[in-house]
C-alpha cells in the first residue's frame, strides 16, 4: 500500500514538473552536424525567471526576450555524444523542474544526400485534392475547419496515405520526384487546405496524417527510387500559429502602427538602386495576406528557428529537396543566410525558390552566384529558381499560329537567349502550370496536339521539368472561378465514392471505370516521353543548341560529346519540310534518328517533313 502511494505521489510530482514547460523546440537533435550550435526554444508560464543547467553539457548561453514565457538556450554541440540529457530549471540554485532532451545519431552519409536535379521530373501534388487514403482523419478535433467536399475552397480529405497509395501510379507515369504543397498544420478557420498559413512548424496537419506518416511517405518513395520535396514557407506563418498568439518579442514579426499592412508585392524594390526605403520596406515587411503575419528574418532568434526547423525536417523525414514559397519576399540577407546554412549542412541538396517575376535578369538575381546579384554584392546561395518567363511564353505562344517577330515559337527562342544571365541553366525549374496558375489544358481548350507541343518543350529543353497533378490526363481549371478551387479539383478516383478512377487505364474502364479515351491519350503521351527521358544523358546534362524559328517551326538540339537529340516543334497551321542542311551543326556525324513519339526511323541525310501542330523528338544514332 505504501509503495503504491509513493508511486502515485511520484507521478503527481512529475506531472507538476513537466507542467512547467509546454513546448521545447526542436523536440530533439542530432550529433555530428556541420553546425556546432543549437538553439533550443523553451516555452512555459514565466519560464524566463529560471536559471538553466544541462547535465553533462557545460557550454551553454541563455537568451531572454521581453516575453517571460520564453527561454532560448544556445548549446555548443561539438563534443556531444548521442544520448538523453536533463535540462534543469533552477531557482535559488535548486532544481524546480527538469526536461529530458535527446541527441540522436544521424543516418549514415546523411550530409551527402543527393537532391533533385535535371535528370528528375517533378510532380506537383495538392494533397487535399489528390487522394483520400484515410477517411478517419478527414476532420480532426484539434483543428477548426472540417471536411466539406462540396465546397471548392474547403477541405476535401486528401492526405498522405492517399499519396502513398498511388506511388506506383507515379512511378509508372515516369515521375521521379514529388513536390507536395505544404503538409504542416494550418489551423485557419477557412481555406486551410491551402496550408500556406501554418500554425505549427513541427507538426504535420492531423487531417493529412502524422509526422510518422510523412516519414513513411519518404521511405516508400525511396524504395521506388523517387525523391520527396517539401514546400517550405519562410516568409510568413499563419495567424493561428501558437507563437503568433504569444510572440516572444514584438519584432518576431513585422508590425505596423496602423495594424495590418499588405505587401506592395513589388519584389523589384529588393534590388532597384533607385527604390525608396518606404517602398522597399513595404515589399519585405508588408504581410502577404491578412492571415499570414510576416516573419522578421533579421531577428537572429527567428532566423535560427527556421534554419533549425528546416534542417530538422530534412534529417527527420529524410527529405531530398525544398521548394521555398514566396522566396523573394523575405528579408534578402536573412533568406540567404537560411539557404546557405542548409546547403552548408547538405552540399548536394537542392532548393528551388519561387521568384514570381517576369524578367530573366530579375529572376536570375536570386540564383546562387548570380552575375546580376554580384553587381549588388549579393548572393542568395539559392541553387534553383523557377522559369516564370518561359511559363509566360507557354501560356500564349501555342495559340499564335502565324510566324512574327515577337509571337509564336520565337517566344521560346527569345526566352533561352537570356540564359547568359543565369549562373546554372540546368538547375532551373520548368513548368506549364502549377497550383496558382490556369491549367495548361484550360488555356488550350483540351487541344491535345498543343499539350504535346507544350510538354515536348518542357521535357526536352534545359532545366528540371515539373508537371501539375492531373495535367497528364487533361484536367481543366480556370483560376478565376470558385476561389482557385477550379484549378485544384479532385483527381478522379482519389475518393472511394468516385464513379471512376483515372489512376487506372482506359482498358479497364468497362469494368472499373478507368481513364476515358481522351484522358488515356494525354497519359500515354506523357508516360512515353517521361520513360524515354529517364535514360537520356543529353537531355539531363547536354548543351542546348537552338535555331531561330522559321515559319513558326522551332528546332533545337540537346547534345553531349557522344549523344544528340533533335527537337522539332511545328506550331504553324501547315506541314513543313525541314531543310536538313541548315542543322548540320546539331546533327553532327549522325545519319539516322528515331522519333521517340511515333517510333519512326528518320533518315538524317534527307529533308524532314513535320505535320502542322506537332512535335518530333529525334534521338540521333
VEXDREN-2710 file (C-alpha; in Angstrom, 1 decimal):
% VEXDREN-2710
k/r/px/py/pz
1/UNK/0.0/0.0/0.0
2/UNK/2.8/2.3/0.9
3/UNK/4.7/1.5/-2.3
4/UNK/1.6/2.3/-4.4
5/UNK/1.1/5.6/-2.5
6/UNK/4.7/6.6/-3.2
7/UNK/4.3/5.8/-6.9
8/UNK/1.2/7.9/-7.1
9/UNK/3.0/10.8/-5.3
10/UNK/5.9/10.5/-7.7
11/UNK/3.6/10.6/-10.7
12/UNK/1.9/13.6/-9.3
13/UNK/5.1/15.4/-8.7
14/UNK/6.4/14.5/-12.2
15/UNK/3.2/16.0/-13.8
16/UNK/3.8/19.2/-11.9
17/UNK/7.5/19.3/-13.0
18/UNK/6.7/18.7/-16.7
19/UNK/3.7/21.0/-16.5
20/UNK/6.1/24.0/-16.1
21/UNK/7.2/23.7/-19.7
22/UNK/4.7/23.4/-22.5
23/UNK/6.9/23.2/-25.5
24/UNK/10.6/22.7/-26.4
25/UNK/11.8/23.1/-30.0
26/UNK/13.4/21.5/-31.8
27/UNK/12.0/18.5/-29.9
28/UNK/15.3/16.6/-30.3
29/UNK/18.5/17.0/-32.3
30/UNK/21.4/15.0/-33.8
31/UNK/25.1/14.8/-33.1
32/UNK/27.9/15.3/-35.7
33/UNK/26.1/18.1/-37.6
34/UNK/28.1/20.6/-39.7
35/UNK/27.0/23.5/-37.4
36/UNK/28.0/23.0/-33.8
37/UNK/25.5/25.5/-32.5
38/UNK/22.0/24.5/-31.4
39/UNK/19.3/27.0/-30.3
40/UNK/16.7/25.3/-28.1
41/UNK/13.5/27.3/-27.6
42/UNK/11.6/26.6/-24.3
43/UNK/8.1/27.8/-23.7
44/UNK/6.0/27.8/-20.5
45/UNK/4.5/30.2/-17.9
46/UNK/7.1/32.7/-16.7
47/UNK/9.9/30.3/-17.7
48/UNK/12.3/33.1/-18.1
49/UNK/12.7/33.6/-14.4
50/UNK/14.6/30.3/-14.1
51/UNK/18.3/29.7/-14.4
52/UNK/19.2/26.7/-16.7
53/UNK/21.8/24.0/-16.5
54/UNK/22.2/20.9/-18.6
55/UNK/23.7/17.8/-17.0
56/UNK/26.8/16.8/-18.9
57/UNK/26.9/19.9/-21.1
58/UNK/28.8/23.0/-19.9
59/UNK/28.9/25.2/-22.9
60/UNK/25.5/26.9/-23.0
61/UNK/24.3/30.5/-23.3
62/UNK/20.8/31.8/-22.3
63/UNK/18.8/34.5/-24.2
64/UNK/15.7/36.0/-22.7
65/UNK/13.2/38.2/-24.6
66/UNK/10.6/40.7/-23.4
67/UNK/8.1/37.8/-23.1
68/UNK/8.8/35.9/-19.9
69/UNK/7.2/32.8/-21.3
70/UNK/10.3/32.1/-23.5
71/UNK/13.8/31.0/-22.9
72/UNK/16.3/30.4/-25.7
73/UNK/19.3/28.1/-24.9
74/UNK/22.3/28.1/-27.2
75/UNK/24.3/24.9/-26.9
76/UNK/27.7/24.0/-28.3
77/UNK/27.2/20.5/-29.6
78/UNK/30.7/19.9/-30.8
79/UNK/31.7/17.1/-28.4
80/UNK/28.2/15.8/-27.5
81/UNK/27.5/12.1/-27.9
82/UNK/24.1/10.5/-28.6
83/UNK/22.0/10.2/-25.5
84/UNK/19.4/11.9/-23.3
85/UNK/20.4/14.9/-21.2
86/UNK/18.5/16.6/-18.4
87/UNK/17.7/20.3/-18.8
88/UNK/17.4/21.6/-15.2
89/UNK/15.4/24.7/-14.5
90/UNK/16.6/26.3/-11.2
91/UNK/15.6/28.9/-8.8
92/UNK/17.9/29.9/-5.9
93/UNK/20.3/27.2/-7.1
94/UNK/17.7/24.5/-6.6
95/UNK/16.2/22.4/-9.4
96/UNK/12.5/23.3/-9.7
97/UNK/11.8/21.0/-12.6
98/UNK/13.6/19.2/-15.4
99/UNK/13.1/18.3/-19.0
100/UNK/14.9/15.4/-20.9
101/UNK/16.4/16.3/-24.2
102/UNK/17.7/13.8/-26.7
103/UNK/20.6/13.9/-29.1
104/UNK/20.3/11.2/-31.8
105/UNK/22.8/9.6/-34.2
106/UNK/22.5/10.7/-37.8
107/UNK/21.8/8.3/-40.7
108/UNK/25.0/7.2/-42.4
109/UNK/26.1/9.7/-45.0
110/UNK/23.1/11.9/-44.2
111/UNK/25.0/15.0/-45.1
112/UNK/25.8/13.6/-48.6
113/UNK/22.2/13.1/-49.6
114/UNK/21.6/13.9/-53.3
115/UNK/18.9/16.4/-54.1
116/UNK/16.7/16.6/-57.2
117/UNK/18.4/17.7/-60.4
118/UNK/17.8/17.9/-64.2
119/UNK/17.6/14.1/-64.5
120/UNK/14.4/14.3/-62.5
121/UNK/10.8/15.0/-63.4
122/UNK/8.9/16.7/-60.6
123/UNK/5.2/16.0/-60.0
124/UNK/3.3/18.7/-58.0
125/UNK/0.5/17.5/-55.8
126/UNK/-2.0/19.4/-53.7
127/UNK/-2.6/16.6/-51.1
128/UNK/-6.1/17.6/-50.1
129/UNK/-7.2/17.2/-53.8
130/UNK/-5.2/14.2/-54.8
131/UNK/-6.5/11.2/-52.9
132/UNK/-8.2/10.4/-49.6
133/UNK/-6.4/7.4/-48.3
134/UNK/-7.7/7.6/-44.7
135/UNK/-11.3/8.7/-44.2
136/UNK/-10.8/8.7/-40.4
137/UNK/-8.7/11.9/-40.4
138/UNK/-10.9/14.0/-42.8
139/UNK/-11.8/16.2/-39.9
140/UNK/-9.9/16.4/-36.5
141/UNK/-10.8/17.6/-33.1
142/UNK/-7.6/19.7/-32.8
143/UNK/-8.3/21.7/-36.0
144/UNK/-11.1/24.1/-36.7
145/UNK/-12.1/23.5/-40.3
146/UNK/-13.9/20.3/-41.1
147/UNK/-14.2/18.3/-44.3
148/UNK/-16.7/19.6/-46.9
149/UNK/-16.0/18.2/-50.3
150/UNK/-18.9/20.2/-51.9
151/UNK/-17.1/23.4/-51.1
152/UNK/-14.5/24.2/-53.8
153/UNK/-12.5/26.2/-51.2
154/UNK/-13.0/23.8/-48.4
155/UNK/-11.2/20.7/-47.2
156/UNK/-11.8/17.6/-49.3
157/UNK/-10.0/15.0/-47.3
158/UNK/-6.9/14.1/-49.4
159/UNK/-4.0/13.0/-47.3
160/UNK/-0.5/11.5/-47.1
161/UNK/-1.9/8.0/-47.2
162/UNK/-3.6/8.9/-50.5
163/UNK/-0.2/9.8/-51.9
164/UNK/1.4/6.6/-50.7
165/UNK/-1.5/4.6/-52.2
166/UNK/-0.7/5.9/-55.6
167/UNK/3.1/6.0/-55.7
168/UNK/3.1/3.1/-58.1
169/UNK/0.9/5.2/-60.5
170/UNK/3.5/8.0/-60.4
171/UNK/6.4/5.5/-60.9
172/UNK/4.6/4.0/-63.9
173/UNK/4.0/7.5/-65.3
174/UNK/7.7/8.2/-65.2
175/UNK/7.8/10.7/-62.3
176/UNK/11.0/10.6/-60.2
177/UNK/10.2/13.4/-57.6
178/UNK/7.2/14.6/-55.8
179/UNK/6.6/18.2/-54.6
180/UNK/3.7/18.4/-52.3
181/UNK/2.2/21.7/-51.3
182/UNK/2.7/22.2/-47.5
183/UNK/1.6/19.5/-45.2
184/UNK/2.3/21.2/-41.8
185/UNK/-0.6/22.2/-39.6
186/UNK/-2.8/25.1/-40.9
187/UNK/-5.5/25.8/-38.3
188/UNK/-7.2/28.7/-40.1
189/UNK/-11.0/28.5/-39.9
190/UNK/-11.3/28.6/-43.7
191/UNK/-9.2/27.9/-46.7
192/UNK/-6.9/25.8/-44.6
193/UNK/-6.4/23.1/-47.3
194/UNK/-4.1/25.6/-49.0
195/UNK/-1.8/25.1/-45.9
196/UNK/0.5/28.1/-46.5
197/UNK/-0.7/29.8/-43.2
198/UNK/0.9/27.3/-40.9
199/UNK/0.1/27.1/-37.2
200/UNK/2.8/24.6/-36.1
201/UNK/6.1/24.1/-37.9
202/UNK/6.9/20.8/-36.1
203/UNK/3.6/19.1/-36.8
204/UNK/2.0/17.6/-39.8
205/UNK/-1.6/18.7/-40.1
206/UNK/-3.6/15.9/-38.5
207/UNK/-6.1/15.9/-41.4
208/UNK/-3.2/14.8/-43.6
209/UNK/-1.8/12.3/-41.1
210/UNK/1.1/12.3/-38.6
211/UNK/4.8/13.1/-38.6
212/UNK/5.4/9.4/-38.8
213/UNK/3.2/9.2/-41.9
214/UNK/5.3/11.8/-43.6
215/UNK/8.4/10.0/-42.7
216/UNK/6.9/6.8/-44.1
217/UNK/6.0/8.6/-47.4
218/UNK/9.7/9.5/-47.9
219/UNK/10.7/5.9/-47.1
220/UNK/8.2/4.4/-49.5
221/UNK/9.3/6.8/-52.2
222/UNK/12.9/6.0/-51.7
223/UNK/12.2/2.3/-52.2
224/UNK/10.9/3.3/-55.6
225/UNK/13.9/5.5/-56.3
226/UNK/11.8/8.6/-56.1
227/UNK/12.6/11.9/-54.2
228/UNK/10.4/13.9/-51.8
229/UNK/10.4/17.7/-51.9
230/UNK/8.9/19.7/-49.1
231/UNK/7.2/23.0/-49.7
232/UNK/8.8/25.3/-47.1
233/UNK/7.4/28.7/-46.1
234/UNK/9.9/31.2/-44.7
235/UNK/8.2/34.5/-45.4
236/UNK/5.1/34.1/-43.2
237/UNK/3.3/31.9/-40.7
238/UNK/-0.4/31.6/-40.1
239/UNK/-2.4/33.9/-37.8
240/UNK/-3.3/30.8/-35.7
241/UNK/0.3/29.8/-35.0
242/UNK/0.7/29.3/-31.3
243/UNK/3.8/31.6/-31.3
244/UNK/1.9/34.4/-33.1
245/UNK/-0.7/34.3/-30.4
246/UNK/2.0/34.9/-27.8
247/UNK/5.0/36.3/-29.6
248/UNK/8.5/36.0/-28.0
249/UNK/9.2/39.6/-28.9
250/UNK/7.4/42.4/-30.7
251/UNK/9.9/42.2/-33.6
252/UNK/9.4/38.5/-34.1
253/UNK/7.0/39.6/-36.9
254/UNK/6.8/42.8/-38.8
255/UNK/4.3/45.0/-37.2
256/UNK/2.8/48.3/-38.4
257/UNK/1.4/51.3/-36.5
258/UNK/-1.8/51.1/-38.5
259/UNK/-2.2/47.4/-37.8
260/UNK/-2.4/45.2/-40.9
261/UNK/-0.4/46.4/-43.9
262/UNK/-0.4/44.3/-47.0
263/UNK/2.8/43.9/-49.0
264/UNK/3.1/46.1/-52.1
265/UNK/4.3/42.9/-53.9
266/UNK/7.0/44.9/-55.7
267/UNK/9.9/42.5/-55.4
268/UNK/11.9/44.7/-57.7
269/UNK/12.4/47.0/-54.7
270/UNK/14.8/44.4/-53.4
271/UNK/17.5/45.3/-56.0
272/UNK/16.2/48.6/-57.5
273/UNK/19.1/51.0/-57.0
274/UNK/16.5/53.9/-57.1
275/UNK/14.0/52.3/-54.7
276/UNK/12.7/54.4/-51.8
277/UNK/13.2/53.0/-48.3
278/UNK/9.4/53.0/-47.7
279/UNK/8.7/51.0/-50.8
280/UNK/11.5/48.5/-50.1
281/UNK/10.1/48.1/-46.6
282/UNK/6.5/47.8/-48.0
283/UNK/7.6/44.8/-50.0
284/UNK/9.7/43.0/-47.4
285/UNK/7.7/43.8/-44.3
286/UNK/4.2/44.0/-45.5
287/UNK/2.0/41.0/-44.9
288/UNK/1.3/38.6/-47.8
289/UNK/-2.3/38.4/-46.6
290/UNK/-4.5/39.1/-43.6
291/UNK/-4.0/35.6/-42.2
292/UNK/-0.2/35.5/-42.9
293/UNK/1.9/37.5/-40.4
294/UNK/5.2/38.5/-42.0
295/UNK/8.2/36.9/-40.3
296/UNK/11.2/39.1/-39.4
297/UNK/14.3/37.1/-40.6
298/UNK/16.6/39.9/-39.5
299/UNK/15.8/38.8/-35.9
300/UNK/18.5/36.3/-35.2
301/UNK/16.3/34.1/-33.0
302/UNK/13.7/33.9/-35.8
303/UNK/16.3/33.1/-38.4
304/UNK/17.9/30.4/-36.2
305/UNK/14.4/29.0/-35.5
306/UNK/13.5/28.5/-39.2
307/UNK/17.0/27.3/-40.1
308/UNK/16.9/24.6/-37.5
309/UNK/13.3/23.7/-38.3
310/UNK/14.2/23.2/-42.0
311/UNK/17.2/21.0/-41.1
312/UNK/15.1/19.1/-38.5
313/UNK/12.6/18.1/-41.3
314/UNK/15.4/17.1/-43.7
315/UNK/17.0/14.9/-41.1
316/UNK/13.8/13.6/-39.5
317/UNK/11.9/12.7/-42.7
318/UNK/14.9/12.1/-44.9
319/UNK/14.0/14.7/-47.5
320/UNK/15.5/15.3/-50.9
321/UNK/14.8/18.9/-51.5
322/UNK/12.8/22.1/-50.7
323/UNK/10.6/24.3/-52.8
324/UNK/10.5/27.7/-51.0
325/UNK/7.3/29.7/-51.2
326/UNK/7.5/33.5/-51.9
327/UNK/11.3/33.4/-51.7
328/UNK/11.9/36.9/-52.9
329/UNK/9.5/38.5/-50.3
330/UNK/11.8/37.6/-47.5
331/UNK/14.5/39.8/-46.0
332/UNK/17.0/39.1/-48.7
333/UNK/20.0/38.8/-46.4
334/UNK/18.1/36.7/-43.9
335/UNK/16.9/34.2/-46.5
336/UNK/20.4/34.0/-48.0
337/UNK/21.7/33.0/-44.5
338/UNK/18.9/30.5/-44.2
339/UNK/19.7/29.0/-47.6
340/UNK/23.4/28.9/-47.0
341/UNK/23.1/27.2/-43.6
342/UNK/21.1/24.4/-45.2
343/UNK/23.4/24.0/-48.2
344/UNK/26.4/24.0/-45.9
345/UNK/24.8/21.1/-44.0
346/UNK/23.9/19.2/-47.2
347/UNK/26.2/20.3/-50.1
348/UNK/24.4/18.1/-52.6
349/UNK/20.9/19.0/-51.6
350/UNK/18.7/21.2/-53.8
351/UNK/16.4/24.1/-53.1
352/UNK/14.2/25.9/-55.6
353/UNK/12.7/29.3/-54.8
354/UNK/9.5/30.7/-56.0
355/UNK/10.6/34.0/-57.6
356/UNK/7.5/35.0/-59.5
357/UNK/8.9/37.7/-61.7
358/UNK/8.6/38.3/-65.5
359/UNK/12.1/39.3/-66.5
360/UNK/15.0/37.0/-66.7
361/UNK/17.5/39.4/-65.2
362/UNK/15.2/39.9/-62.2
363/UNK/14.7/36.1/-61.7
364/UNK/18.4/35.4/-62.2
365/UNK/19.3/37.8/-59.4
366/UNK/18.1/35.3/-56.9
367/UNK/20.1/32.3/-58.1
368/UNK/23.3/31.3/-56.4
369/UNK/26.4/33.0/-57.8
370/UNK/24.3/35.3/-60.0
371/UNK/26.2/37.6/-62.2
372/UNK/23.4/40.2/-61.7
373/UNK/23.4/39.7/-57.9
374/UNK/27.2/40.2/-57.9
375/UNK/26.7/43.8/-59.1
376/UNK/24.8/44.3/-55.9
377/UNK/27.4/42.2/-53.9
378/UNK/24.5/39.9/-53.2
379/UNK/24.5/36.1/-53.2
380/UNK/21.3/34.3/-52.3
381/UNK/23.0/30.8/-52.3
382/UNK/19.8/29.5/-53.8
383/UNK/20.7/26.7/-56.2
384/UNK/17.5/26.8/-58.3
385/UNK/14.8/29.3/-59.4
386/UNK/11.6/28.8/-61.3
387/UNK/11.4/29.8/-65.0
388/UNK/8.3/32.1/-64.9
389/UNK/9.3/33.8/-68.1
390/UNK/9.1/30.6/-70.0
391/UNK/5.8/29.9/-68.4
392/UNK/4.6/33.4/-69.5
393/UNK/5.5/32.4/-73.1
394/UNK/3.9/29.0/-72.9
395/UNK/0.6/30.5/-71.8
396/UNK/0.2/32.2/-75.2
397/UNK/2.5/31.1/-77.9
398/UNK/0.8/27.9/-79.0
399/UNK/-2.3/29.9/-79.8
400/UNK/-0.2/32.2/-82.1
401/UNK/-0.4/30.3/-85.4
402/UNK/1.3/32.9/-87.6
403/UNK/5.1/33.5/-87.5
404/UNK/6.1/37.0/-86.5
405/UNK/9.0/38.9/-84.9
406/UNK/7.6/38.6/-81.3
407/UNK/4.9/35.9/-81.3
408/UNK/4.7/32.1/-81.7
409/UNK/7.8/30.0/-81.3
410/UNK/10.0/33.0/-81.2
411/UNK/8.9/33.5/-77.6
412/UNK/10.5/30.2/-76.6
413/UNK/13.7/31.0/-78.6
414/UNK/13.9/34.5/-77.0
415/UNK/13.5/33.1/-73.5
416/UNK/16.6/31.0/-73.9
417/UNK/18.6/33.8/-75.5
418/UNK/18.6/35.3/-71.9
419/UNK/20.3/32.2/-70.4
420/UNK/23.6/34.0/-70.2
421/UNK/22.1/35.8/-67.2
422/UNK/21.8/32.6/-65.2
423/UNK/24.6/31.0/-63.2
424/UNK/23.3/27.5/-63.8
425/UNK/20.7/26.9/-66.5
426/UNK/20.4/23.2/-65.8
427/UNK/19.2/24.0/-62.3
428/UNK/16.1/26.0/-63.3
429/UNK/12.6/24.6/-62.7
430/UNK/10.4/24.5/-65.8
431/UNK/6.6/24.2/-65.8
432/UNK/3.5/24.7/-67.8
433/UNK/1.3/25.3/-64.8
434/UNK/1.0/24.9/-61.0
435/UNK/-1.5/25.3/-58.2
436/UNK/-1.5/29.1/-58.7
437/UNK/-2.0/29.3/-62.5
438/UNK/-4.6/28.3/-65.0
439/UNK/-4.3/24.7/-66.1
440/UNK/-2.5/24.3/-69.4
441/UNK/-5.3/22.3/-70.9
442/UNK/-7.8/25.1/-70.0
443/UNK/-5.6/27.6/-71.8
444/UNK/-5.5/25.4/-74.9
445/UNK/-9.1/24.2/-74.7
446/UNK/-8.3/20.5/-74.5
447/UNK/-6.3/20.5/-77.7
448/UNK/-4.1/17.5/-77.2
449/UNK/-1.8/18.5/-80.0
450/UNK/-1.0/21.7/-78.2
451/UNK/-0.5/19.8/-75.0
452/UNK/2.0/17.6/-76.8
453/UNK/3.9/20.6/-78.1
454/UNK/4.0/22.2/-74.7
455/UNK/5.2/19.1/-72.9
456/UNK/7.7/18.3/-75.6
457/UNK/9.3/21.7/-74.8
458/UNK/9.1/21.2/-71.1
459/UNK/10.5/17.7/-71.1
460/UNK/13.4/18.3/-73.5
461/UNK/14.9/21.7/-73.0
462/UNK/17.4/22.7/-70.3
463/UNK/16.4/22.5/-66.7
464/UNK/14.2/20.5/-64.4
465/UNK/10.6/19.7/-65.7
466/UNK/7.7/19.9/-63.3
467/UNK/4.1/18.8/-64.1
468/UNK/1.0/19.6/-62.1
469/UNK/-1.2/16.7/-60.9
470/UNK/-3.9/16.0/-63.4
471/UNK/-2.3/17.7/-66.4
472/UNK/-1.3/14.2/-67.6
473/UNK/-5.0/13.3/-68.0
474/UNK/-6.1/16.6/-69.5
475/UNK/-7.7/18.2/-66.4
476/UNK/-9.1/21.7/-66.9
477/UNK/-9.2/24.6/-64.5
478/UNK/-9.6/28.4/-64.5
479/UNK/-8.2/30.3/-61.6
480/UNK/-10.9/33.0/-61.9
481/UNK/-13.6/30.5/-60.9
482/UNK/-14.5/29.4/-57.4
483/UNK/-11.7/31.0/-55.4
484/UNK/-9.0/28.9/-57.1
485/UNK/-10.9/25.7/-56.5
486/UNK/-11.4/25.2/-60.2
487/UNK/-7.6/24.8/-60.7
488/UNK/-7.4/22.5/-57.7
489/UNK/-10.1/19.9/-58.5
490/UNK/-10.1/16.4/-57.0
491/UNK/-8.2/13.8/-59.0
492/UNK/-10.8/11.4/-60.4
493/UNK/-10.6/8.1/-58.4
494/UNK/-8.9/9.6/-55.4
495/UNK/-12.1/9.1/-53.3
496/UNK/-13.8/5.8/-52.7
497/UNK/-17.2/7.0/-53.9
498/UNK/-15.8/8.4/-57.2
499/UNK/-17.5/6.8/-60.2
500/UNK/-14.3/6.0/-61.9
501/UNK/-10.6/6.2/-61.4
502/UNK/-8.1/8.0/-63.7
503/UNK/-5.4/6.1/-61.8
504/UNK/-6.4/3.1/-63.9
505/UNK/-6.0/2.7/-67.6
506/UNK/-8.7/3.1/-70.2
507/UNK/-8.6/-0.6/-71.0
508/UNK/-10.3/-1.4/-67.7
509/UNK/-12.9/1.3/-68.0
510/UNK/-15.8/-1.1/-68.9
511/UNK/-15.3/-2.9/-65.6
512/UNK/-14.0/-0.5/-63.0
513/UNK/-14.3/3.0/-64.6
514/UNK/-10.7/3.9/-65.6
515/UNK/-9.4/6.7/-67.7
516/UNK/-11.5/7.9/-70.6
517/UNK/-10.1/7.5/-74.1
518/UNK/-9.2/11.2/-74.2
519/UNK/-7.5/11.0/-70.8
520/UNK/-5.6/7.9/-71.9
521/UNK/-4.3/9.9/-74.9
522/UNK/-2.8/12.6/-72.7
523/UNK/-1.5/10.0/-70.2
524/UNK/0.1/7.6/-72.8
525/UNK/2.0/10.5/-74.5
526/UNK/3.3/11.8/-71.1
527/UNK/4.3/8.4/-69.9
528/UNK/6.1/7.5/-73.1
529/UNK/8.2/10.7/-73.2
530/UNK/9.0/10.6/-69.5
531/UNK/10.2/7.0/-69.5
532/UNK/12.4/7.8/-72.5
533/UNK/13.7/10.9/-70.8
534/UNK/14.8/8.9/-67.7
535/UNK/17.8/7.4/-69.5
536/UNK/18.9/10.2/-71.8
537/UNK/22.1/11.9/-70.7
538/UNK/21.9/14.5/-73.5
539/UNK/18.5/15.7/-72.0
540/UNK/19.8/15.6/-68.4
541/UNK/23.2/17.3/-68.9
542/UNK/23.6/18.3/-72.6
543/UNK/24.2/21.7/-74.0
544/UNK/21.3/23.5/-75.7
545/UNK/21.8/24.5/-79.3
546/UNK/18.9/26.4/-80.8
547/UNK/17.9/27.8/-84.2
548/UNK/15.8/30.9/-84.9
549/UNK/12.3/29.7/-85.7
550/UNK/11.2/29.9/-89.3
551/UNK/7.5/29.7/-90.3
552/UNK/6.7/29.1/-86.7
553/UNK/8.9/26.0/-86.6
554/UNK/11.3/25.8/-83.7
555/UNK/14.3/23.5/-83.9
556/UNK/16.9/22.8/-81.1
557/UNK/19.3/20.2/-80.0
558/UNK/20.4/18.8/-76.7
559/UNK/23.8/17.3/-77.0
560/UNK/26.9/15.9/-75.3
561/UNK/30.1/14.7/-76.9
562/UNK/28.6/11.3/-77.6
563/UNK/24.8/11.9/-77.8
564/UNK/22.5/14.3/-79.6
565/UNK/18.7/14.8/-79.6
566/UNK/16.9/16.9/-82.2
567/UNK/13.6/18.5/-81.3
568/UNK/11.3/20.0/-83.9
569/UNK/8.1/21.8/-82.9
570/UNK/5.8/23.0/-85.7
571/UNK/3.4/25.5/-84.3
572/UNK/2.2/26.5/-87.7
573/UNK/-1.1/25.6/-89.4
574/UNK/0.6/23.8/-92.3
575/UNK/3.1/20.9/-92.7
576/UNK/6.6/22.0/-93.2
577/UNK/9.6/20.5/-95.0
578/UNK/12.7/21.0/-92.9
579/UNK/15.9/21.7/-94.9
580/UNK/18.3/19.4/-93.1
581/UNK/21.5/21.2/-94.3
582/UNK/20.7/24.2/-92.0
583/UNK/21.1/21.9/-88.9
584/UNK/24.4/20.2/-89.7
585/UNK/26.0/21.7/-86.6
586/UNK/23.5/19.9/-84.4
587/UNK/23.2/16.7/-86.4
588/UNK/27.0/16.2/-86.4
589/UNK/28.1/12.9/-87.8
590/UNK/24.8/11.1/-87.2
591/UNK/22.9/9.8/-90.3
592/UNK/20.0/8.1/-88.6
593/UNK/17.5/9.0/-86.0
594/UNK/14.3/7.8/-84.2
595/UNK/11.3/9.9/-83.4
596/UNK/10.5/8.6/-80.0
597/UNK/6.9/10.0/-80.1
598/UNK/5.9/7.9/-83.2
599/UNK/8.7/5.3/-83.1
600/UNK/9.5/6.2/-86.7
601/UNK/13.1/5.8/-88.1
602/UNK/14.4/9.1/-89.7
603/UNK/17.0/9.4/-92.4
604/UNK/19.1/12.4/-91.3
605/UNK/20.6/12.8/-94.7
606/UNK/17.3/13.9/-96.2
607/UNK/14.8/16.7/-95.6
608/UNK/12.3/16.0/-92.8
609/UNK/8.5/16.7/-93.2
610/UNK/6.6/17.6/-90.0
611/UNK/2.9/17.9/-89.8
612/UNK/1.2/21.1/-88.5
613/UNK/0.7/21.4/-84.7
614/UNK/3.0/18.5/-83.9
615/UNK/6.4/17.9/-82.4
616/UNK/9.2/15.4/-83.0
617/UNK/11.9/14.2/-80.5
618/UNK/14.5/12.6/-82.7
619/UNK/17.2/10.6/-80.9
620/UNK/20.2/10.6/-83.3
621/UNK/22.3/7.5/-83.9
END
